[in-house]
Amino acid sequence: MNSDKLQENIPQEETDRQFYYMEKAAEHVRKLGEELGRKPTCCVTTFGCQMNVAPVTA
C-alpha cells in the first residue's frame, strides 16, 4: 500500500486527528464483527496502580 495514500486525509489539528483515528478504529471493529458474526471482545489485565506517594529518583 502506498504510504502517501495512507496519509492523504489525516487531519493536522490534534483533536481532529484523535477523532479521525477513533472513527477508523470503530470502523475496523465493526468490520471484524461482521467477519466473526459476533461482537468482538477483549480482555485487559492490569497489575495495580503505579502511583507512588513519593517521587522515584533514578
Number of C-alpha atoms within 10 A of each C-alpha: 5 6 7 8 8 9 9 8 10 12 14 8 8 9 9 12 14 13 12 14 13 12 12 12 12 11 12 12 15 15 14 14 14 12 11 10 9 10 12 13 7 4 5 4 5 6 5 6 6 6 7 7 6 6 7 6 4 3
